[in-house]
Amino acid sequence: MNLQTPQRSRAPQALRTTRTARRLTVFAGWAMVAIAVLHTLAIAVHPYWAEWFAGGLRGSDPDPLSLATFWALPGGFVPVLALLGLLTVRLGRRGERLPGYVGWVLLAWVVTAIALIGPSGFLFGIVPAVALIASSVLGRRDRVPDHHAQVAALR
């Protein structure tokens, strides 16, 4: 009779942790997509699109501002971040999560960029990075074998 009380109290905790890890993963994914969209909206209106499509970047001496804008938008992290965000959302909805190193690498990249250029839009990147790290920590905690839950499952 005493064994049933710990079993009942531990099983809901494991479910709640799994649900929280899943929600954090989905949240991190949508945060990455939002950052990519906001970055695109902030930089997309500029005069260089016609020059780029006309081959201006392939010349031997492209305009430095045009080149910098290209690497800030279509040639930079935006498409990859949006894709990573959508993949993260899909995995989270399936009850899976990204490995912890994805959050740590994202955080290292964001902190390095902030250290190099100062406070900027990179500050937003801390949000999905921390959410992915937290999801990984919670997910690892769920993997710890619960002897009481295993015994209850055998009954």
C-alpha positions as CSV (number, residue, x, y, z in Angstrom):
1,M,0.0,0.0,0.0
2,N,2.9,2.4,0.7
3,L,4.4,1.6,-2.6
4,Q,1.4,2.9,-4.6
5,T,1.6,6.4,-3.3
6,P,5.2,7.1,-4.6
7,Q,4.2,5.4,-7.9
8,R,1.2,7.7,-8.4
9,S,3.1,10.8,-7.5
10,R,6.1,10.0,-9.8
11,A,4.3,9.0,-13.0
12,P,2.4,12.4,-13.4
13,Q,5.7,14.2,-12.8
14,A,7.4,12.3,-15.6
15,L,4.5,13.1,-18.0
16,R,4.5,16.8,-17.0
17,T,8.3,17.0,-17.6
18,T,8.0,15.4,-21.0
19,R,5.2,17.8,-22.0
20,T,7.2,20.7,-20.8
21,A,10.3,19.6,-22.8
22,R,8.1,19.2,-25.9
23,R,6.6,22.6,-25.4
24,L,10.0,24.2,-25.0
25,T,11.2,22.5,-28.2
26,V,8.2,23.8,-30.2
27,F,8.6,27.2,-28.6
28,A,12.3,27.4,-29.6
29,G,11.4,26.4,-33.1
30,W,8.8,29.1,-33.5
31,A,11.2,31.6,-31.9
32,M,13.8,30.8,-34.6
33,V,11.3,31.2,-37.4
34,A,10.1,34.5,-35.9
35,I,13.7,35.8,-35.7
36,A,14.3,34.8,-39.3
37,V,11.1,36.5,-40.4
38,L,11.8,39.7,-38.4
39,H,15.3,39.8,-39.8
40,T,14.0,39.5,-43.3
41,L,11.4,42.2,-42.7
42,A,13.9,44.6,-41.2
43,I,16.5,44.3,-44.0
44,A,14.5,43.1,-47.1
45,V,13.6,46.6,-48.3
46,H,16.7,47.9,-50.0
47,P,17.8,48.9,-53.5
48,Y,20.1,45.9,-54.2
49,W,17.7,43.2,-55.3
50,A,17.8,44.3,-59.0
51,E,21.6,44.6,-58.9
52,W,21.9,41.1,-57.4
53,F,19.6,39.5,-60.0
54,A,21.5,41.3,-62.8
55,G,24.8,39.6,-61.6
56,G,26.3,42.5,-59.7
57,L,27.7,40.2,-57.0
58,R,29.6,38.1,-59.6
59,G,31.7,41.0,-60.8
60,S,35.3,41.5,-59.7
61,D,34.5,44.7,-57.7
62,P,31.0,44.5,-56.1
63,D,29.7,47.4,-54.1
64,P,30.8,46.7,-50.4
65,L,27.5,47.8,-49.0
66,S,25.6,45.6,-51.5
67,L,27.9,42.7,-50.6
68,A,27.4,43.2,-46.8
69,T,23.6,43.4,-47.3
70,F,23.7,40.2,-49.3
71,W,25.5,38.3,-46.5
72,A,23.1,39.8,-43.9
73,L,20.0,38.5,-45.7
74,P,19.7,35.8,-48.4
75,G,23.4,34.7,-48.2
76,G,23.5,34.6,-44.4
77,F,21.8,32.7,-41.6
78,V,18.2,33.7,-42.3
79,P,17.1,30.7,-44.6
80,V,19.0,28.2,-42.5
81,L,17.6,29.6,-39.2
82,A,14.0,29.4,-40.6
83,L,14.6,25.8,-41.8
84,L,16.1,24.8,-38.4
85,G,13.2,26.4,-36.7
86,L,10.6,24.6,-38.7
87,L,12.5,21.3,-38.2
88,T,12.6,21.9,-34.5
89,V,8.8,22.6,-34.4
90,R,8.2,19.3,-36.3
91,L,10.4,17.3,-33.9
92,G,8.8,18.9,-30.9
93,R,5.3,18.1,-32.1
94,R,6.3,14.5,-32.6
95,G,7.5,14.4,-29.0
96,E,11.2,14.5,-29.9
97,R,13.8,17.1,-29.1
98,L,17.1,18.3,-30.5
99,P,20.3,17.2,-28.9
100,G,21.5,19.6,-26.2
101,Y,24.6,20.7,-28.2
102,V,22.3,22.5,-30.7
103,G,21.2,24.9,-28.0
104,W,24.7,25.3,-26.6
105,V,26.2,26.0,-30.1
106,L,23.4,28.4,-30.9
107,L,24.0,30.2,-27.5
108,A,27.8,30.3,-28.2
109,W,27.2,31.8,-31.6
110,V,24.8,34.4,-30.3
111,V,27.1,35.4,-27.4
112,T,30.1,35.7,-29.7
113,A,28.2,37.9,-32.1
114,I,27.0,40.1,-29.2
115,A,30.6,40.3,-27.9
116,L,31.8,41.4,-31.4
117,I,29.2,43.9,-32.4
118,G,27.4,44.8,-29.2
119,P,23.7,44.6,-28.3
120,S,21.7,44.0,-31.5
121,G,19.1,41.6,-32.8
122,F,21.3,38.8,-31.8
123,L,19.9,39.2,-28.3
124,F,16.7,37.6,-29.5
125,G,18.8,34.4,-30.2
126,I,19.3,33.8,-26.5
127,V,15.6,32.9,-26.2
128,P,15.5,29.8,-28.5
129,A,19.0,28.8,-27.3
130,V,18.0,28.7,-23.6
131,A,14.7,26.9,-24.5
132,L,16.6,24.2,-26.4
133,I,19.0,23.8,-23.5
134,A,16.2,23.6,-21.0
135,S,14.3,21.1,-23.2
136,S,17.4,18.9,-23.3
137,V,18.0,19.0,-19.6
138,L,14.4,18.1,-18.9
139,G,14.5,15.4,-21.5
140,R,17.6,13.9,-19.9
141,R,15.9,13.9,-16.6
142,D,13.1,11.9,-18.1
143,R,15.5,9.2,-19.3
144,V,16.7,8.5,-15.7
145,P,15.2,5.1,-14.9
146,D,12.5,5.3,-12.3
147,H,12.5,2.0,-10.5
148,H,9.0,2.6,-9.0
149,A,7.5,3.3,-12.4
150,Q,9.2,0.2,-13.9
151,V,7.7,-2.0,-11.1
152,A,4.3,-0.4,-11.6
153,A,4.5,-1.1,-15.4
154,L,5.1,-4.8,-14.7
155,R,1.9,-5.1,-12.7
